[in-house]
């Protein structure tokens, strides 16, 4: 019981770390969410569905790991072109061409990675078992958990048990 309360506190601190993580040009495209209870089951069910539909066994494995987690931290990025002259990190010839083609700014993904890594660092510093999972982020986007469009998302399930459920997952 104390562990679950501590995990919620850690998740709140992870949200703070993601929010204050460095971002391109200081523009904040990051969204955060803390999932518990029914939201965790909704995510896990979507991971099962998606994994079966696309024959991705690791989605099914990750859904099992998520169900073993009382708390999950999810971080996403909204589309926000950096508009850096001459950048071309997205592989196009500038932001205008990129936006016309419906692309995603590479810096949104970079900012998401920095935010997720900052959050994972907080979890680790507080000895909470965690693992960054693309599969949880995909499920969160599929069920529109953030209530708005996102270009990418990552999930970090949290556990406080005798053995981390996120390693030796076989």
C-alpha positions as CSV (number, residue, x, y, z in Angstrom):
1,X,0.0,0.0,0.0
2,X,2.8,2.5,0.9
3,X,4.6,1.5,-2.3
4,X,1.7,2.4,-4.5
5,X,1.4,5.8,-2.9
6,X,5.2,6.3,-3.3
7,X,4.9,5.3,-7.0
8,X,2.2,8.0,-7.5
9,X,4.6,10.5,-6.0
10,X,7.4,9.3,-8.2
11,X,5.1,9.6,-11.2
12,X,4.3,13.2,-10.3
13,X,8.0,14.0,-10.0
14,X,8.5,12.3,-13.4
15,X,5.9,14.7,-14.8
16,X,7.8,17.6,-13.4
17,X,11.1,16.3,-14.9
18,X,9.4,15.9,-18.3
19,X,7.9,19.4,-18.2
20,X,11.1,21.1,-17.3
21,X,13.4,19.0,-19.6
22,X,15.1,21.1,-22.3
23,X,13.0,21.6,-25.4
24,X,13.8,23.0,-28.9
25,X,13.7,26.8,-28.9
26,X,12.0,26.6,-25.4
27,X,8.7,25.6,-27.1
28,X,6.8,23.0,-25.1
29,X,5.2,20.3,-27.2
30,X,5.1,17.8,-24.3
31,X,2.0,16.3,-22.7
32,X,2.1,14.0,-19.6
33,X,-0.4,11.7,-18.0
34,X,-0.4,9.3,-15.0
35,X,-2.4,6.2,-15.5
36,X,-3.7,3.9,-12.7
37,X,-6.5,1.3,-12.3
38,X,-9.0,1.3,-15.2
39,X,-6.7,3.3,-17.5
40,X,-4.0,0.8,-17.1
41,X,-6.4,-2.0,-18.1
42,X,-7.6,0.0,-21.1
43,X,-4.1,0.5,-22.2
44,X,-3.2,-3.2,-21.7
45,X,-6.3,-4.3,-23.6
46,X,-5.4,-2.0,-26.5
47,X,-1.8,-3.4,-26.5
48,X,-3.3,-6.9,-26.6
49,X,-5.6,-6.0,-29.5
50,X,-2.8,-4.2,-31.5
51,X,-0.3,-6.9,-30.8
52,X,-2.7,-9.6,-32.1
53,X,-3.8,-7.6,-35.1
54,X,-0.2,-6.9,-36.2
55,X,1.4,-10.1,-34.9
56,X,3.7,-8.3,-32.5
57,X,4.4,-10.6,-29.6
58,X,6.2,-7.9,-27.7
59,X,3.0,-5.9,-27.4
60,X,1.4,-8.9,-25.6
61,X,4.4,-9.3,-23.4
62,X,4.5,-5.5,-22.5
63,X,0.7,-5.6,-21.8
64,X,1.4,-8.3,-19.2
65,X,4.2,-6.1,-17.7
66,X,1.8,-3.1,-17.6
67,X,-0.9,-5.2,-15.8
68,X,1.8,-5.9,-13.1
69,X,2.3,-2.1,-12.6
70,X,0.0,-0.1,-10.3
71,X,1.1,3.1,-12.0
72,X,2.2,4.2,-15.5
73,X,3.6,7.5,-16.6
74,X,2.9,8.4,-20.2
75,X,4.6,11.2,-22.1
76,X,3.6,12.4,-25.6
77,X,4.5,15.1,-28.1
78,X,2.2,17.4,-30.0
79,X,3.0,18.5,-33.5
80,X,4.9,21.8,-33.2
81,X,7.3,22.6,-36.1
82,X,10.5,24.2,-34.8
83,X,10.8,26.4,-37.8
84,X,14.6,26.5,-37.7
85,X,15.9,28.0,-40.9
86,X,17.9,25.5,-42.9
87,X,17.3,22.7,-40.4
88,X,16.1,19.8,-42.7
89,X,16.3,17.3,-39.9
90,X,13.0,15.8,-41.0
91,X,14.4,15.0,-44.4
92,X,12.4,17.6,-46.4
93,X,13.5,21.0,-47.7
94,X,12.3,23.1,-44.9
95,X,9.3,23.5,-42.5
96,X,6.9,24.8,-45.1
97,X,7.3,21.8,-47.4
98,X,7.3,19.5,-44.5
99,X,4.0,20.9,-43.1
100,X,2.3,20.8,-46.6
101,X,3.3,17.1,-46.8
102,X,1.8,16.3,-43.3
103,X,5.1,15.4,-41.8
104,X,6.3,15.6,-38.2
105,X,9.0,17.8,-37.0
106,X,12.1,15.7,-36.0
107,X,12.5,18.0,-33.0
108,X,9.2,16.9,-31.6
109,X,10.5,13.4,-31.3
110,X,13.9,14.6,-30.0
111,X,12.1,16.6,-27.3
112,X,9.9,13.6,-26.4
113,X,13.0,11.4,-26.0
114,X,14.7,14.0,-23.7
115,X,11.5,14.3,-21.7
116,X,11.1,10.5,-21.4
117,X,14.7,10.1,-20.4
118,X,14.5,12.8,-17.8
119,X,11.4,11.0,-16.4
120,X,13.1,7.7,-16.3
121,X,16.1,9.2,-14.5
122,X,13.7,10.4,-11.8
123,X,12.2,7.0,-11.5
124,X,15.6,5.4,-11.2
125,X,16.8,7.9,-8.7
126,X,13.8,6.9,-6.5
127,X,14.4,3.2,-6.9
128,X,11.2,2.6,-8.8
129,X,11.4,-0.2,-11.3
130,X,10.6,1.3,-14.8
131,X,11.2,0.8,-18.5
132,X,10.5,3.0,-21.4
133,X,8.0,1.3,-23.7
134,X,7.0,2.3,-27.1
135,X,4.1,-0.1,-27.0
136,X,2.3,1.7,-24.2
137,X,2.7,5.0,-26.1
138,X,1.2,3.4,-29.2
139,X,-1.8,2.2,-27.2
140,X,-2.3,5.6,-25.5
141,X,-2.3,7.2,-29.0
142,X,-4.7,4.6,-30.4
143,X,-7.3,5.1,-27.7
144,X,-6.7,8.9,-27.7
145,X,-5.8,8.9,-24.0
146,X,-4.5,12.5,-24.2
147,X,-7.7,13.8,-25.8
148,X,-5.8,15.6,-28.6
149,X,-3.6,14.6,-31.5
150,X,-0.1,13.6,-30.7
151,X,2.8,12.7,-33.0
152,X,4.4,10.2,-30.7
153,X,4.2,8.8,-27.2
154,X,6.1,6.6,-24.8
155,X,5.0,4.9,-21.6
156,X,6.9,4.1,-18.5
157,X,5.3,1.5,-16.2
158,X,6.3,1.7,-12.6
159,X,6.6,-1.1,-10.0
160,X,7.9,-1.5,-6.5
161,X,8.2,-5.2,-6.0
162,X,10.9,-7.7,-5.0
163,X,11.9,-8.2,-8.6
164,X,11.3,-5.9,-11.6
165,X,8.6,-7.2,-13.9
166,X,10.3,-5.4,-16.8
167,X,13.5,-7.6,-17.1
168,X,13.8,-11.3,-17.8
169,X,10.5,-10.9,-19.5
170,X,11.0,-13.9,-21.9
